[in-house]
Amino acid sequence: MQQWYGLTWTFTEPSKTVDFMDLTISIVDGKIETTIFEKSQNLYLYIPPHSSHQRGVLTGLIFGQVLRFCRLCTHRQDADAKIKQFIQRVMARGHKKDDLLPIFERAEINATKYLRRTEAESEQMAKDKWKQSKKQVFFHLQYHPEDPQTREIQKLWRDLVSDPPGETPLCNLTNGSQERVGISKLVVTYSRPLNLRNRFTVRDIHCRGKP
């Protein structure tokens, strides 16, 4: 077993608590309880304020982490403690508390709304989202801080493509099959340039040992 692809396996005796993926799962009084598991080697190197990332990246990170804590922690006080710890770790990367707190407040409101949704509401939202996806196109860019801002790109889209003055709106045009185009929304998406980790870290386990 220890020879499999050079990995070292650790075996433990059966117990009522186990770390699995990003969870610590426990059996307490005959019920399953969960909390967040974090490796001791985790350096929590969240993006610093001066990093060349789109503004929404930090907001997305906070919204996602707060929702994750609220969903995966059985006890609310445990989730609150994880959120407070997360704030401190983001501040340690150079972000100011006054800038972070409004984002965290919105994130907690979002998480509360998400967790209160019924299954029927979630299904309806998924259907609505699928319908809207048929009316949008994506414009993909590699992010650079000196490029035009998203609002400038959206204005060009509206003025020159979607709804130019004196012209028929794009969504009302018909194609060669006499079907309406229906496109009414542009979604600008970004990816980051490759960094040193991408270029020098082996991502495929089967490549280990090769030059």
Phi, psi and omega in degrees: 000321183288349182270357186286106177055027175074010179275148176256125183258139177245127182250138179234159178287151177303140179210179180268005178223134179215144174266122181224119184055238181259022182237147163252116185253129182229152172255114183236118181053040177080005180239150179274129175236147182229153172212175183280132173256132179229133180293144181294337180277356182296124182266352178052053182273068178291158184299132178281166184300329184273001182292147182277072177236153175299148185302324184288350183295315180296317178299315179297321178299313182293314179301316182293318181291318179297316178297320179299314179298315183292327181280323189265343179269125180298318184257134182299321181296330176291316178298318179299320179295321179294321180295315179298319178295321178297318177302314181298322181290323177290321177297325179296341178272000174113356180282147182272143182301318181296332177281328186278320188303316178300325179291318179295324178296316178294324180295320179291323176297317179298316181296320179297315178298318181299314184288341180271351181294140173279167179297322179295319179296319179296319179294320179294319178297322179295320179294316179298319180296321179295319179296317180295328181296336179284349183253011184231156174235158183248139176241108185264133179226150169275124190293137172216131185297341181265359176287163176304145180288161183303320182296329177289320178295319179296323179294318177298320178300313181293316186285329187251338186236302189289312184212064181293144181303132177076005181242161176291130178304145182306320184294341181262355178287159178243151179268191182296339178266011180063030174256143180295139179298311175077357181282123182229359186221139174250129176250117178270119181243150183234150168231155180270156174294159176295137177255183183297325180296318179298323187278332187243353180263129178288126181258340182255118184299332182287348181271354183296140180089351178266153180292000000 
